[in-house]
């Protein structure tokens, strides 16, 4: 079910608009994998993402996001977006859950640090945007990155995803390593 829905969301998001270059982001830990595709819509300040996450003992998640970004990008070392992400996920012992998280991301890669950069993203779905048995949802990532190629960065980071039902459920709270490739 989640695989079919992921493919449908990706097909709709990518076929309905002309997209400028984008990126593929993959983060791994010893028990989880997270992947996301992001791309800016040509001639607008729209940034669209489609992604997913899987953890061996805690379930799976798919997401789709829409952010407002600066289309002129006068400061290429600083990229940020504000908006939201929809999350559809299943954890053991709970029903399939839906949350709409509000938040954004910031990536800072100052040239004077010779390829070293930092980034953070955070999304929170309060009770009014958490559906079913879900009370609220929180997803945050923080990373230290290093430019290895003009179009590729390696990173080490921390990922924390939590869903609150009758009790708090930690979906993922782990150190990750990974890469982002731009095209």
N, CA and C atoms as a LAMMPS dump frame, in Angstrom:
ITEM: TIMESTEP
0
ITEM: NUMBER OF ATOMS
549
ITEM: BOX BOUNDS ff ff ff
-5.0000000000000000e+02 5.0000000000000000e+02
-5.0000000000000000e+02 5.0000000000000000e+02
-5.0000000000000000e+02 5.0000000000000000e+02
ITEM: ATOMS id mol type element x y z
1 1 1 N 0.825 -1.198 0
2 1 2 C 0 0 0
3 1 3 C 0.87 1.264 0
4 2 1 N 1.84 1.324 0.935
5 2 2 C 2.692 2.509 1.018
6 2 3 C 3.555 2.662 -0.228
7 3 1 N 4.026 1.547 -0.796
8 3 2 C 4.849 1.632 -2.004
9 3 3 C 4.048 2.186 -3.173
10 4 1 N 2.817 1.726 -3.338
11 4 2 C 1.975 2.208 -4.434
12 4 3 C 1.656 3.689 -4.255
13 5 1 N 1.36 4.088 -3.022
14 5 2 C 1.056 5.489 -2.758
15 5 3 C 2.278 6.368 -2.994
16 6 1 N 3.461 5.895 -2.609
17 6 2 C 4.689 6.651 -2.851
18 6 3 C 4.903 6.875 -4.34
19 7 1 N 4.737 5.829 -5.126
20 7 2 C 4.903 5.958 -6.573
21 7 3 C 3.879 6.912 -7.17
22 8 1 N 2.649 6.856 -6.701
23 8 2 C 1.608 7.746 -7.218
24 8 3 C 1.916 9.203 -6.89
25 9 1 N 2.322 9.473 -5.643
26 9 2 C 2.657 10.843 -5.24
27 9 3 C 3.838 11.358 -6.054
28 10 1 N 4.861 10.539 -6.226
29 10 2 C 6.037 10.951 -6.998
30 10 3 C 5.671 11.234 -8.445
31 11 1 N 4.863 10.383 -9.045
32 11 2 C 4.468 10.581 -10.443
33 11 3 C 3.674 11.864 -10.622
34 12 1 N 2.754 12.134 -9.725
35 12 2 C 1.945 13.355 -9.82
36 12 3 C 2.811 14.593 -9.617
37 13 1 N 3.654 14.565 -8.585
38 13 2 C 4.485 15.731 -8.276
39 13 3 C 5.463 16.049 -9.394
40 14 1 N 6.023 15.03 -10.01
41 14 2 C 7.047 15.265 -11.016
42 14 3 C 6.492 15.453 -12.417
43 15 1 N 5.309 14.957 -12.702
44 15 2 C 4.778 15.074 -14.056
45 15 3 C 3.989 16.355 -14.277
46 16 1 N 3.515 16.967 -13.222
47 16 2 C 2.639 18.121 -13.383
48 16 3 C 3.376 19.441 -13.524
49 17 1 N 4.677 19.442 -13.342
50 17 2 C 5.414 20.698 -13.399
51 17 3 C 6.745 20.501 -14.109
52 18 1 N 7.244 21.589 -14.661
53 18 2 C 8.605 21.577 -15.197
54 18 3 C 9.531 21.916 -14.041
55 19 1 N 10.478 21.033 -13.769
56 19 2 C 11.347 21.222 -12.626
57 19 3 C 12.744 21.614 -13.063
58 20 1 N 13.34 22.525 -12.3
59 20 2 C 14.751 22.847 -12.512
60 20 3 C 15.555 21.714 -11.897
61 21 1 N 16.849 21.867 -11.828
62 21 2 C 17.671 20.84 -11.207
63 21 3 C 17.192 20.512 -9.812
64 22 1 N 17.529 19.347 -9.374
65 22 2 C 17.103 18.905 -8.059
66 22 3 C 18.208 18.165 -7.347
67 23 1 N 17.815 17.377 -6.358
68 23 2 C 18.792 16.617 -5.592
69 23 3 C 18.192 15.305 -5.11
70 24 1 N 19.069 14.346 -4.912
71 24 2 C 18.732 13.069 -4.298
72 24 3 C 19.518 13.005 -2.996
73 25 1 N 18.825 12.713 -1.9
74 25 2 C 19.418 12.71 -0.574
75 25 3 C 19.195 11.324 0.042
76 26 1 N 20.263 10.688 0.515
77 26 2 C 20.156 9.367 1.141
78 26 3 C 20.898 9.395 2.475
79 27 1 N 20.211 8.984 3.553
80 27 2 C 20.8 8.927 4.888
81 27 3 C 20.643 7.513 5.442
82 28 1 N 21.721 6.971 5.991
83 28 2 C 21.726 5.607 6.523
84 28 3 C 22.154 5.592 7.981
85 29 1 N 21.562 4.665 8.732
86 29 2 C 22.067 4.325 10.058
87 29 3 C 22.185 2.807 10.103
88 30 1 N 22.513 2.256 11.252
89 30 2 C 22.656 0.805 11.324
90 30 3 C 21.323 0.076 11.174
91 31 1 N 20.178 0.775 11.397
92 31 2 C 18.881 0.114 11.293
93 31 3 C 17.868 0.847 10.424
94 32 1 N 18.243 1.973 9.842
95 32 2 C 17.253 2.718 9.059
96 32 3 C 17.867 3.335 7.805
97 33 1 N 16.993 3.642 6.863
98 33 2 C 17.371 4.358 5.647
99 33 3 C 16.304 5.413 5.384
100 34 1 N 16.757 6.578 4.965
101 34 2 C 15.863 7.679 4.613
102 34 3 C 16.332 8.211 3.267
103 35 1 N 15.409 8.413 2.339
104 35 2 C 15.757 8.948 1.019
105 35 3 C 14.739 10.012 0.635
106 36 1 N 15.209 11.036 -0.086
107 36 2 C 14.306 12.109 -0.503
108 36 3 C 14.796 12.71 -1.815
109 37 1 N 13.845 13.03 -2.661
110 37 2 C 14.126 13.758 -3.899
111 37 3 C 13.515 15.143 -3.736
112 38 1 N 14.273 16.172 -4.061
113 38 2 C 13.77 17.536 -3.998
114 38 3 C 14.107 18.279 -5.271
115 39 1 N 13.189 19.138 -5.725
116 39 2 C 13.431 19.913 -6.946
117 39 3 C 12.638 21.208 -6.893
118 40 1 N 13.223 22.25 -7.483
119 40 2 C 12.552 23.546 -7.572
120 40 3 C 11.761 23.612 -8.873
121 41 1 N 10.582 24.197 -8.814
122 41 2 C 9.771 24.389 -10.012
123 41 3 C 10.324 25.587 -10.785
124 42 1 N 10.478 25.429 -12.086
125 42 2 C 11.066 26.465 -12.939
126 42 3 C 10.261 27.76 -12.851
127 43 1 N 10.965 28.877 -12.662
128 43 2 C 10.344 30.193 -12.693
129 43 3 C 9.511 30.553 -11.482
130 44 1 N 9.574 29.754 -10.433
131 44 2 C 8.788 30.044 -9.233
132 44 3 C 9.667 29.887 -8.004
133 45 1 N 9.097 30.142 -6.869
134 45 2 C 9.775 29.902 -5.605
135 45 3 C 9.289 28.624 -4.953
136 46 1 N 8.808 27.67 -5.74
137 46 2 C 8.277 26.416 -5.2
138 46 3 C 9.35 25.337 -5.18
139 47 1 N 9.485 24.675 -4.055
140 47 2 C 10.408 23.557 -3.902
141 47 3 C 9.585 22.353 -3.453
142 48 1 N 9.629 21.275 -4.233
143 48 2 C 8.782 20.104 -4.012
144 48 3 C 9.66 18.924 -3.618
145 49 1 N 9.227 18.173 -2.603
146 49 2 C 9.98 16.996 -2.168
147 49 3 C 9.076 15.769 -2.107
148 50 1 N 9.674 14.622 -2.338
149 50 2 C 9.019 13.324 -2.169
150 50 3 C 10.052 12.414 -1.528
151 51 1 N 9.676 11.739 -0.441
152 51 2 C 10.658 10.912 0.244
153 51 3 C 10.053 9.754 0.996
154 52 1 N 10.931 9.007 1.616
155 52 2 C 10.499 7.867 2.404
156 52 3 C 11.541 7.483 3.43
157 53 1 N 11.106 6.668 4.37
158 53 2 C 11.957 6.237 5.466
159 53 3 C 11.533 4.833 5.863
160 54 1 N 12.502 4.012 6.232
161 54 2 C 12.217 2.663 6.71
162 54 3 C 13.172 2.337 7.847
163 55 1 N 12.631 1.776 8.92
164 55 2 C 13.445 1.297 10.047
165 55 3 C 13.028 -0.135 10.345
166 56 1 N 14.005 -1.012 10.536
167 56 2 C 13.741 -2.435 10.693
168 56 3 C 12.704 -2.76 11.763
169 57 1 N 12.765 -2.121 12.901
170 57 2 C 11.867 -2.483 13.995
171 57 3 C 10.786 -1.448 14.293
172 58 1 N 10.712 -0.373 13.499
173 58 2 C 9.785 0.705 13.86
174 58 3 C 8.838 1.126 12.752
175 59 1 N 8.857 0.466 11.605
176 59 2 C 7.883 0.788 10.574
177 59 3 C 8.455 1.548 9.398
178 60 1 N 7.551 2.213 8.679
179 60 2 C 7.937 2.94 7.469
180 60 3 C 7.117 4.215 7.341
181 61 1 N 7.611 5.126 6.502
182 61 2 C 6.995 6.44 6.349
183 61 3 C 7.224 6.923 4.924
184 62 1 N 6.238 7.614 4.363
185 62 2 C 6.438 8.341 3.108
186 62 3 C 6.045 9.792 3.353
187 63 1 N 6.663 10.693 2.584
188 63 2 C 6.371 12.112 2.774
189 63 3 C 6.365 12.834 1.44
190 64 1 N 5.639 13.919 1.41
191 64 2 C 5.624 14.828 0.278
192 64 3 C 5.593 16.239 0.82
193 65 1 N 6.457 17.103 0.297
194 65 2 C 6.554 18.448 0.844
195 65 3 C 6.451 19.532 -0.199
196 66 1 N 6.063 20.709 0.261
197 66 2 C 5.988 21.905 -0.575
198 66 3 C 6.531 23.064 0.245
199 67 1 N 7.544 23.753 -0.304
200 67 2 C 8.189 24.857 0.401
201 67 3 C 8.291 26.079 -0.499
202 68 1 N 8.301 27.234 0.123
203 68 2 C 8.609 28.481 -0.576
204 68 3 C 10.096 28.742 -0.378
205 69 1 N 10.806 28.989 -1.491
206 69 2 C 12.229 29.312 -1.444
207 69 3 C 12.458 30.615 -2.199
208 70 1 N 13.655 31.167 -2.09
209 70 2 C 14.006 32.383 -2.82
210 70 3 C 14.408 32.001 -4.241
211 71 1 N 13.589 32.327 -5.248
212 71 2 C 13.919 31.911 -6.615
213 71 3 C 15.123 32.649 -7.202
214 72 1 N 15.479 33.812 -6.661
215 72 2 C 16.626 34.557 -7.188
216 72 3 C 17.946 34.063 -6.606
217 73 1 N 17.907 33.498 -5.411
218 73 2 C 19.076 32.921 -4.746
219 73 3 C 20.298 33.833 -4.837
220 74 1 N 20.181 35.023 -4.276
221 74 2 C 21.271 35.998 -4.278
222 74 3 C 22.459 35.555 -3.418
223 75 1 N 22.217 34.637 -2.474
224 75 2 C 23.279 34.125 -1.599
225 75 3 C 23.328 32.602 -1.72
226 76 1 N 24.049 32.058 -2.698
227 76 2 C 24.034 30.61 -2.923
228 76 3 C 24.581 29.779 -1.759
229 77 1 N 25.341 30.399 -0.854
230 77 2 C 25.843 29.643 0.293
231 77 3 C 24.761 29.394 1.349
232 78 1 N 23.653 30.13 1.257
233 78 2 C 22.564 29.997 2.217
234 78 3 C 21.27 29.696 1.467
235 79 1 N 20.736 28.519 1.702
236 79 2 C 19.492 28.1 1.055
237 79 3 C 18.511 27.723 2.151
238 80 1 N 17.298 28.202 2.035
239 80 2 C 16.289 27.866 3.026
240 80 3 C 14.914 27.826 2.419
241 81 1 N 14.037 27.134 3.078
242 81 2 C 12.658 27.055 2.63
243 81 3 C 11.735 26.917 3.817
244 82 1 N 10.535 27.445 3.657
245 82 2 C 9.523 27.343 4.701
246 82 3 C 8.253 26.796 4.068
247 83 1 N 7.606 25.902 4.758
248 83 2 C 6.403 25.287 4.199
249 83 3 C 5.942 24.123 5.037
250 84 1 N 5.685 23.012 4.372
251 84 2 C 5.185 21.863 5.103
252 84 3 C 5.425 20.56 4.39
253 85 1 N 5.21 19.493 5.145
254 85 2 C 5.323 18.139 4.615
255 85 3 C 4.151 17.319 5.124
256 86 1 N 3.621 16.511 4.225
257 86 2 C 2.63 15.527 4.622
258 86 3 C 3.339 14.215 4.887
259 87 1 N 2.991 13.552 5.978
260 87 2 C 3.609 12.287 6.366
261 87 3 C 2.534 11.213 6.477
262 88 1 N 2.78 10.074 5.874
263 88 2 C 1.927 8.895 5.994
264 88 3 C 2.831 7.791 6.512
265 89 1 N 2.493 7.215 7.676
266 89 2 C 3.397 6.228 8.246
267 89 3 C 2.656 5.157 9.029
268 90 1 N 3.368 4.06 9.219
269 90 2 C 2.851 2.918 9.965
270 90 3 C 3.921 2.482 10.942
271 91 1 N 3.544 2.4 12.217
272 91 2 C 4.439 1.891 13.249
273 91 3 C 3.779 0.67 13.888
274 92 1 N 4.572 -0.256 14.431
275 92 2 C 3.991 -1.438 15.062
276 92 3 C 2.995 -1.067 16.161
277 93 1 N 1.926 -1.822 16.242
278 93 2 C 0.892 -1.695 17.273
279 93 3 C 0.036 -0.441 17.14
280 94 1 N 0.134 0.284 16.037
281 94 2 C -0.688 1.477 15.819
282 94 3 C -1.301 1.414 14.43
283 95 1 N -2.39 2.147 14.231
284 95 2 C -2.996 2.253 12.908
285 95 3 C -2.124 3.122 12.01
286 96 1 N -2.327 3.014 10.706
287 96 2 C -1.641 3.909 9.773
288 96 3 C -2.001 5.343 10.135
289 97 1 N -1.008 6.211 10.164
290 97 2 C -1.206 7.581 10.632
291 97 3 C -0.869 8.593 9.551
292 98 1 N -1.526 9.747 9.635
293 98 2 C -1.294 10.86 8.719
294 98 3 C -1.04 12.111 9.552
295 99 1 N -0.018 12.876 9.161
296 99 2 C 0.294 14.137 9.83
297 99 3 C 0.731 15.15 8.78
298 100 1 N 0.378 16.406 9.001
299 100 2 C 0.838 17.502 8.147
300 100 3 C 1.737 18.38 9.012
301 101 1 N 3.038 18.265 8.783
302 101 2 C 4.004 19.001 9.58
303 101 3 C 4.348 20.338 8.956
304 102 1 N 4.37 21.371 9.769
305 102 2 C 4.774 22.705 9.329
306 102 3 C 6.196 22.959 9.799
307 103 1 N 6.989 23.609 8.963
308 103 2 C 8.377 23.872 9.329
309 103 3 C 9.19 24.305 8.142
310 104 1 N 10.422 23.818 8.062
311 104 2 C 11.273 24.198 6.949
312 104 3 C 12.673 23.662 7.09
313 105 1 N 13.558 24.189 6.241
314 105 2 C 14.947 23.737 6.223
315 105 3 C 15.872 24.915 5.954
316 106 1 N 17.119 24.79 6.41
317 106 2 C 18.176 25.768 6.15
318 106 3 C 19.453 24.987 5.868
319 107 1 N 20.153 25.39 4.812
320 107 2 C 21.46 24.821 4.464
321 107 3 C 22.45 25.974 4.341
322 108 1 N 23.542 25.903 5.083
323 108 2 C 24.544 26.968 5.066
324 108 3 C 25.901 26.361 4.733
325 109 1 N 26.491 26.802 3.631
326 109 2 C 27.767 26.293 3.135
327 109 3 C 28.69 27.459 2.808
328 110 1 N 29.268 28.115 3.818
329 110 2 C 30.102 29.291 3.556
330 110 3 C 31.391 28.921 2.826
331 111 1 N 31.748 29.683 1.789
332 111 2 C 32.946 29.356 1.006
333 111 3 C 34.237 29.412 1.821
334 112 1 N 34.298 30.237 2.857
335 112 2 C 35.519 30.36 3.649
336 112 3 C 35.815 29.11 4.49
337 113 1 N 34.868 28.171 4.589
338 113 2 C 35.105 26.935 5.34
339 113 3 C 35.552 25.776 4.447
340 114 1 N 35.901 26.065 3.205
341 114 2 C 36.476 25.071 2.286
342 114 3 C 35.651 23.789 2.166
343 115 1 N 34.37 23.928 1.948
344 115 2 C 33.517 22.768 1.707
345 115 3 C 32.72 22.284 2.895
346 116 1 N 33.015 22.768 4.096
347 116 2 C 32.266 22.354 5.284
348 116 3 C 30.987 23.174 5.37
349 117 1 N 29.89 22.522 5.702
350 117 2 C 28.613 23.212 5.829
351 117 3 C 27.754 22.566 6.901
352 118 1 N 26.602 23.158 7.125
353 118 2 C 25.657 22.637 8.111
354 118 3 C 24.245 22.805 7.575
355 119 1 N 23.365 21.943 8.025
356 119 2 C 21.966 22.066 7.633
357 119 3 C 21.069 21.499 8.72
358 120 1 N 19.864 21.999 8.745
359 120 2 C 18.866 21.536 9.702
360 120 3 C 17.493 21.606 9.046
361 121 1 N 16.639 20.661 9.398
362 121 2 C 15.239 20.719 8.984
363 121 3 C 14.389 20.28 10.164
364 122 1 N 13.22 20.876 10.303
365 122 2 C 12.325 20.525 11.402
366 122 3 C 10.879 20.725 10.969
367 123 1 N 10.027 19.779 11.36
368 123 2 C 8.597 19.828 11.04
369 123 3 C 7.813 19.354 12.253
370 124 1 N 6.738 20.069 12.551
371 124 2 C 5.882 19.707 13.675
372 124 3 C 4.434 19.708 13.212
373 125 1 N 3.734 18.63 13.522
374 125 2 C 2.3 18.533 13.248
375 125 3 C 1.574 18.584 14.587
376 126 1 N 0.939 19.722 14.903
377 126 2 C 0.195 19.82 16.154
378 126 3 C -1.064 18.951 16.088
379 127 1 N -1.774 18.801 17.19
380 127 2 C -2.957 17.932 17.203
381 127 3 C -3.974 18.227 16.097
382 128 1 N -4.13 19.48 15.71
383 128 2 C -5.108 19.814 14.674
384 128 3 C -4.678 19.299 13.298
385 129 1 N -3.392 19.009 13.11
386 129 2 C -2.88 18.499 11.836
387 129 3 C -2.388 17.054 11.938
388 130 1 N -2.773 16.367 13.007
389 130 2 C -2.453 14.949 13.205
390 130 3 C -3.774 14.189 13.214
391 131 1 N -3.876 13.164 12.392
392 131 2 C -5.169 12.524 12.165
393 131 3 C -5.203 11.088 12.665
394 132 1 N -6.406 10.597 12.896
395 132 2 C -6.594 9.25 13.426
396 132 3 C -6.287 9.242 14.91
397 133 1 N -5.611 8.218 15.357
398 133 2 C -5.243 8.088 16.769
399 133 3 C -4.026 8.928 17.137
400 134 1 N -3.4 9.542 16.16
401 134 2 C -2.186 10.326 16.377
402 134 3 C -2.509 11.631 17.102
403 135 1 N -1.724 11.949 18.13
404 135 2 C -1.9 13.203 18.867
405 135 3 C -1.073 14.316 18.228
406 136 1 N 0.216 14.076 18.011
407 136 2 C 1.072 15.02 17.302
408 136 3 C 2.287 14.282 16.749
409 137 1 N 3.083 14.985 15.929
410 137 2 C 4.213 14.364 15.241
411 137 3 C 5.332 15.385 15.122
412 138 1 N 6.579 14.919 15.257
413 138 2 C 7.749 15.792 15.2
414 138 3 C 8.848 15.087 14.412
415 139 1 N 9.487 15.799 13.482
416 139 2 C 10.586 15.25 12.687
417 139 3 C 11.672 16.311 12.572
418 140 1 N 12.895 15.979 12.961
419 140 2 C 14.009 16.927 12.878
420 140 3 C 15.263 16.202 12.391
421 141 1 N 16.073 16.921 11.621
422 141 2 C 17.367 16.421 11.171
423 141 3 C 18.381 17.556 11.285
424 142 1 N 19.568 17.222 11.757
425 142 2 C 20.679 18.178 11.806
426 142 3 C 21.899 17.471 11.236
427 143 1 N 22.655 18.188 10.393
428 143 2 C 23.776 17.558 9.695
429 143 3 C 24.972 18.493 9.581
430 144 1 N 26.15 17.888 9.588
431 144 2 C 27.392 18.553 9.234
432 144 3 C 27.794 17.959 7.894
433 145 1 N 28.008 18.81 6.885
434 145 2 C 28.243 18.328 5.522
435 145 3 C 29.642 18.696 5.04
436 146 1 N 30.084 17.973 4.002
437 146 2 C 31.367 18.283 3.378
438 146 3 C 31.245 18.09 1.873
439 147 1 N 31.67 19.094 1.118
440 147 2 C 31.62 19.066 -0.343
441 147 3 C 32.748 18.177 -0.87
442 148 1 N 32.389 17.073 -1.547
443 148 2 C 33.402 16.165 -2.097
444 148 3 C 33.525 16.294 -3.608
445 149 1 N 32.483 16.756 -4.26
446 149 2 C 32.453 17.028 -5.696
447 149 3 C 31.617 18.284 -5.89
448 150 1 N 31.737 18.976 -7.007
449 150 2 C 30.918 20.172 -7.198
450 150 3 C 29.411 19.911 -7.044
451 151 1 N 28.963 18.69 -7.303
452 151 2 C 27.54 18.372 -7.219
453 151 3 C 27.209 17.377 -6.108
454 152 1 N 28.141 17.105 -5.197
455 152 2 C 27.885 16.078 -4.179
456 152 3 C 28.458 16.461 -2.824
457 153 1 N 27.699 16.166 -1.784
458 153 2 C 28.105 16.388 -0.401
459 153 3 C 27.925 15.106 0.398
460 154 1 N 28.882 14.813 1.256
461 154 2 C 28.746 13.754 2.251
462 154 3 C 28.323 14.406 3.553
463 155 1 N 27.652 13.655 4.432
464 155 2 C 27.266 14.239 5.71
465 155 3 C 27.241 13.206 6.821
466 156 1 N 27.356 13.71 8.034
467 156 2 C 27.075 12.963 9.246
468 156 3 C 26.039 13.798 9.985
469 157 1 N 25.034 13.132 10.535
470 157 2 C 23.96 13.905 11.144
471 157 3 C 23.211 13.139 12.206
472 158 1 N 22.164 13.778 12.672
473 158 2 C 21.278 13.192 13.674
474 158 3 C 19.853 13.334 13.174
475 159 1 N 19.089 12.268 13.292
476 159 2 C 17.698 12.26 12.852
477 159 3 C 16.822 11.842 14.026
478 160 1 N 15.723 12.562 14.241
479 160 2 C 14.802 12.246 15.335
480 160 3 C 13.375 12.418 14.84
481 161 1 N 12.612 11.338 14.853
482 161 2 C 11.198 11.366 14.459
483 161 3 C 10.38 10.745 15.577
484 162 1 N 9.351 11.468 16.025
485 162 2 C 8.525 10.986 17.137
486 162 3 C 7.05 11.19 16.825
487 163 1 N 6.276 10.187 17.198
488 163 2 C 4.824 10.245 17.044
489 163 3 C 4.2 10.014 18.414
490 164 1 N 3.258 10.847 18.773
491 164 2 C 2.571 10.695 20.053
492 164 3 C 1.169 10.158 19.831
493 165 1 N 0.887 9.043 20.468
494 165 2 C -0.454 8.458 20.491
495 165 3 C -0.92 8.559 21.94
496 166 1 N -1.311 7.467 22.542
497 166 2 C -1.575 7.456 23.985
498 166 3 C -0.264 7.646 24.74
499 167 1 N 0.815 7.221 24.094
500 167 2 C 2.164 7.402 24.645
501 167 3 C 3.083 7.805 23.497
502 168 1 N 4.227 8.377 23.833
503 168 2 C 5.166 8.797 22.787
504 168 3 C 5.848 7.586 22.174
505 169 1 N 5.937 7.58 20.845
506 169 2 C 6.626 6.519 20.108
507 169 3 C 7.789 7.147 19.357
508 170 1 N 8.993 6.693 19.625
509 170 2 C 10.159 7.154 18.882
510 170 3 C 10.266 6.313 17.621
511 171 1 N 10.081 6.947 16.471
512 171 2 C 10.183 6.235 15.205
513 171 3 C 11.641 6.042 14.823
514 172 1 N 12.434 7.085 15.002
515 172 2 C 13.851 7.026 14.668
516 172 3 C 14.572 8.089 15.487
517 173 1 N 15.625 7.712 16.154
518 173 2 C 16.464 8.644 16.899
519 173 3 C 17.878 8.099 16.787
520 174 1 N 18.618 8.59 15.79
521 174 2 C 19.871 7.934 15.453
522 174 3 C 20.855 8.869 14.759
523 175 1 N 22.108 8.488 14.803
524 175 2 C 23.156 9.149 14.03
525 175 3 C 23.116 8.566 12.623
526 176 1 N 23.235 9.427 11.618
527 176 2 C 23.189 8.977 10.227
528 176 3 C 24.442 9.423 9.479
529 177 1 N 24.741 8.694 8.42
530 177 2 C 25.737 9.121 7.442
531 177 3 C 25.057 9.051 6.087
532 178 1 N 25.517 9.861 5.146
533 178 2 C 24.871 9.813 3.844
534 178 3 C 25.459 10.792 2.862
535 179 1 N 24.677 11.035 1.809
536 179 2 C 25.123 11.928 0.748
537 179 3 C 23.934 12.627 0.104
538 180 1 N 24.225 13.751 -0.54
539 180 2 C 23.259 14.46 -1.377
540 180 3 C 23.946 14.736 -2.705
541 181 1 N 23.286 14.351 -3.786
542 181 2 C 23.793 14.588 -5.131
543 181 3 C 22.834 15.542 -5.823
544 182 1 N 23.362 16.636 -6.375
545 182 2 C 22.549 17.598 -7.128
546 182 3 C 22.693 17.329 -8.613
547 183 1 N 21.63 17.632 -9.36
548 183 2 C 21.688 17.488 -10.821
549 183 3 C 21.05 18.682 -11.482
